[in-house]
Amino acid sequence: MMIFAMASTIAFAQYDVQKAKVERFSEYMKTELSLTDDQYVKVKTIDQEFFGQLKSTRKDSASRTAIKKIREDRVAALKNVLTEKQFAQWMALKANHQGKRNGKQIRDDYMKKELSLNDDQYAKVKAINQAYADRFKTLRRDSTLAKGSSRAEFNKLREEKNAALKGVLTTEQYNKWVSIKSKHDGRRKDNSVPSDQKKG
């Protein structure tokens, strides 16, 4: 039972991480490309499938060719949803972020844009995000923690991170960031897996 509980905790944590990644990419595209609500829903669905396939492929140690095919399929799917202008803009963004574009970079750039961070704030926020990302990663890999303890530790880290960000942002910026996070958290809850399915 203990092994099952630990495995379930890790699985839920990975599920939440993937959902958060999808949220970041979809929100980033919505902001940068001025997506309509319908486009946003379709882009989010495409990203959910993309990250799911990518995770499974990497887990199975598939070849680079298979991963490349998944990425190409995602681009083709997005092309069918976006307008010609939006798609061209997205490809330009991809090229601009080549070699560094990942979830963390998009999150940092998203915060810079939405909160109008200056260069000093951006550097500090980026450092905070990286430091706590590493700590969250270490915590997720800690199989010795029970489910309740793990959740408490995650909450504690989130509170510490929020306090660190509050020390860098202005009151207006911090309140706006809290509002954005609350909106994202609400969407994640709306799309969460039913509790009876989680137990299974």
C-alpha positions in Angstrom: 0.0 0.0 0.0 2.8 2.4 0.8 4.5 1.7 -2.5 1.2 2.3 -4.3 0.7 5.6 -2.4 4.1 6.8 -3.3 3.7 5.8 -7.0 0.3 7.6 -7.1 1.9 10.7 -5.5 4.6 10.8 -8.2 2.1 10.1 -11.0 -0.2 13.0 -9.8 2.8 15.3 -9.5 3.9 14.5 -13.1 0.3 15.0 -14.3 0.2 18.4 -12.7 3.5 19.4 -14.1 2.4 18.4 -17.6 -0.9 20.3 -17.2 1.0 23.4 -16.0 3.3 23.1 -19.1 0.4 22.9 -21.4 -1.2 25.9 -19.7 2.0 28.0 -20.1 2.4 27.2 -23.8 -1.2 27.8 -24.6 -1.4 31.1 -22.6 1.8 32.2 -24.2 0.5 31.6 -27.7 -2.9 33.2 -26.8 -1.0 36.4 -25.7 1.5 36.5 -28.5 -0.8 35.5 -31.4 -4.1 37.1 -30.1 -5.9 33.8 -30.3 -9.7 33.7 -30.3 -11.4 31.6 -27.6 -12.1 28.9 -30.1 -8.5 28.9 -31.3 -7.2 28.8 -27.7 -9.2 25.7 -26.9 -8.0 23.9 -30.1 -4.4 25.0 -29.5 -4.6 23.7 -25.9 -5.9 20.3 -27.1 -3.1 20.1 -29.6 -0.5 20.9 -26.9 -2.0 18.3 -24.5 -1.7 15.6 -27.1 1.8 16.8 -28.2 3.3 16.8 -24.7 1.6 13.4 -23.9 3.1 11.8 -27.0 6.5 13.4 -26.4 6.6 12.1 -22.8 5.6 8.6 -23.9 8.2 8.6 -26.7 11.0 9.8 -24.5 10.0 7.2 -21.9 10.3 4.5 -24.5 13.7 5.7 -25.6 12.5 6.2 -29.2 14.8 7.6 -31.9 15.2 11.3 -32.7 13.3 10.7 -35.9 10.2 9.7 -33.9 10.4 12.8 -31.7 11.0 15.0 -34.8 7.9 13.4 -36.4 5.8 14.3 -33.3 7.0 17.9 -33.5 6.2 18.1 -37.2 2.7 16.8 -36.6 2.2 19.5 -33.9 3.3 22.2 -36.3 0.9 20.8 -39.0 -2.0 20.7 -36.6 -1.3 24.3 -35.4 -1.2 25.4 -39.0 -4.7 24.2 -39.5 -5.9 26.2 -36.5 -4.0 29.5 -36.9 -4.5 32.1 -39.6 -1.7 32.5 -42.1 -0.5 35.6 -40.3 -0.6 33.9 -36.9 1.2 30.9 -38.2 4.0 33.0 -39.7 4.3 34.9 -36.4 4.5 31.6 -34.5 7.2 30.3 -36.7 9.1 33.5 -36.3 8.8 33.1 -32.5 10.0 29.5 -32.7 13.1 30.6 -34.7 13.8 33.4 -32.3 13.7 31.0 -29.3 15.6 28.2 -31.1 18.0 26.5 -28.8 16.5 28.1 -25.6 12.8 27.8 -26.0 11.3 25.7 -23.3 8.7 25.9 -20.5 10.9 27.9 -18.2 11.9 30.4 -20.8 8.4 30.9 -21.9 7.2 31.4 -18.3 10.0 34.0 -17.7 9.2 35.9 -20.9 5.5 35.7 -20.2 6.0 37.3 -16.7 8.3 40.0 -18.2 5.6 40.9 -20.8 2.6 40.7 -18.6 4.1 42.5 -15.6 6.3 44.9 -17.5 9.4 43.8 -15.7 12.6 45.9 -16.0 15.9 44.2 -16.8 16.9 44.0 -13.2 13.6 42.5 -12.1 13.6 40.1 -15.0 17.0 38.7 -14.1 16.0 38.3 -10.4 12.6 36.7 -11.3 14.4 34.3 -13.7 16.9 33.3 -11.0 14.0 32.7 -8.5 12.1 30.6 -11.0 15.1 28.5 -11.8 16.1 28.0 -8.1 12.6 26.9 -7.1 12.2 24.8 -10.2 15.2 22.8 -9.1 13.9 22.5 -5.6 10.5 21.3 -6.9 12.2 18.8 -9.1 14.2 17.4 -6.2 11.0 17.2 -4.1 9.1 15.4 -6.8 11.9 12.8 -6.9 11.8 12.2 -3.2 10.0 8.9 -2.9 10.4 8.7 0.9 7.7 11.3 1.5 4.2 10.2 2.1 1.4 11.8 0.1 0.3 14.2 2.8 3.9 15.2 3.7 4.7 15.7 0.0 1.8 18.0 -0.5 2.7 20.0 2.6 6.3 20.4 1.4 5.1 21.5 -2.1 2.8 24.1 -0.4 5.7 25.3 1.7 7.9 25.8 -1.3 5.2 27.7 -3.2 4.8 30.0 -0.3 8.6 30.6 -0.1 8.7 31.3 -3.8 5.8 33.7 -3.6 7.6 35.6 -0.8 10.8 35.7 -2.9 8.9 37.1 -5.9 7.0 39.6 -3.7 10.4 41.0 -2.6 11.3 41.7 -6.3 8.0 42.9 -7.7 6.2 46.1 -7.0 2.8 45.8 -5.1 1.0 46.3 -8.4 3.0 43.7 -10.2 2.7 41.2 -7.5 -1.1 41.6 -7.2 -1.4 41.2 -11.0 0.8 38.1 -10.9 -1.4 36.6 -8.1 -4.5 37.4 -10.2 -3.0 35.6 -13.3 -2.0 32.6 -11.2 -5.4 32.4 -9.6 -7.0 32.4 -13.1 -4.7 29.7 -14.3 -5.3 27.6 -11.2 -9.0 27.9 -11.6 -8.7 26.6 -15.2 -6.6 23.7 -14.0 -9.2 22.7 -11.4 -12.0 22.9 -14.0 -10.0 20.5 -16.2 -8.8 18.2 -13.5 -9.4 14.5 -13.4 -12.4 13.4 -11.3 -11.4 12.1 -7.8 -12.8 8.7 -8.4 -10.7 8.3 -11.5 -7.6 9.5 -9.7 -8.1 6.8 -7.1 -8.2 4.2 -9.8 
